Amino acid sequence: ISDAGVLKRLDASLIGGGKVLQVVSVAKTDTFTTTSTSKTDITGMTVNITPSATSSKIFITASINYGGNNYNFFCDLLKNTTALNVPASGNNPCTIGLSGVTGSYQIYNGVISYLDSPNSTSELTYKLQIAVQNGGTFRLNVSERNSSVDPSCSSTITAYEIAG
């Protein structure tokens, strides 16, 4: 984990189906900026978890605070290298579309929640990727203007192992 992230881990004994067995969470407190129209990893928005049983489910939630200019942003949640919950067709398919910011001083929030059934006891990596509409700029945790009077936020990604 980089200096920008905070790692928290809670391990619990196997209690029964539907119980939370472990939680791994990363908070990104610094900024990330991109103008790429291709999906790019959001540095520091990655969490690793190793399920204790093949029957376990992994519940992923991410909260993204962002600014930018008046363009659309296309965000994917990935397990290892596979995008999750993305439509099979359509324009700019993505896990979540983030609205373009209408004011240079504003910060918006996007939330992703997904229940995965990995059928694995190997370490899994969940991460976020972002792409911008041609001509746009995406800024994580700060506004486009990024002035001393504008808010600065943090963003998080959390993985919960749920007993099967």
Residue, then its C-alpha position, 0 to 999 in steps of 0.5 A: i500500500s502506498d503512503a496515500g492508502v490506509l489498509k484495514r483488515l478484520d478476520a473473524s472465525l467461520i460462524g456460518g452462512g451470510k456472516v462477514l468473515q473478513v473486511v479489507s479496505v483502502a482509503k485513497t486520500d491523495t489525488f489522481t488525474t487523467t485525460s485518457t480515453s482508454k481505461t486506466d487504473i486509478t492509482g491506489m484504488t486497489v484492494n486484495i483479498t483471499p477468500s477462506a473458502t470456495s463457497s464465499k462471496i465477495f461484496i465490493t463497494a467503492s465510493i469515488n469523489y471526483g471533479g473534472n470538466n463537463y465531460n462524461f467519465f466511464c468507470d469499471l470495477l475489475k477482478n484481476t483483469t476482468a471488468l465486472n457488471v459491464p453490459a455486453s453492448g452499447n456505447n462506452p460500456c462500463t460498470i458505472g457512468l459518472s456524470g460530467v461536473t458542471g462547475s469547476y468548483q464542484i465535487y461529485n460522488g459515485v458509488i459502486s456495489y457488486l456481489d461476486s462469487p469467485n469460487s476461489t481461495s486464491e488472492l483476488t485483486y479488485k480495482l477501479q479503472i477510469a476513462v474520460q470522454n475525448g477532451g475531458t479531465f478526471r480528478l479524483n478527490v478534488s475539483e477541477r479548479n482545486s482552489s484553496v476554498d474548494p473541498s478535498c475528499s477521500s475515496t474508498i474501496t472495500a472488500y467483504e468476504i461473506a460466508g457461503 
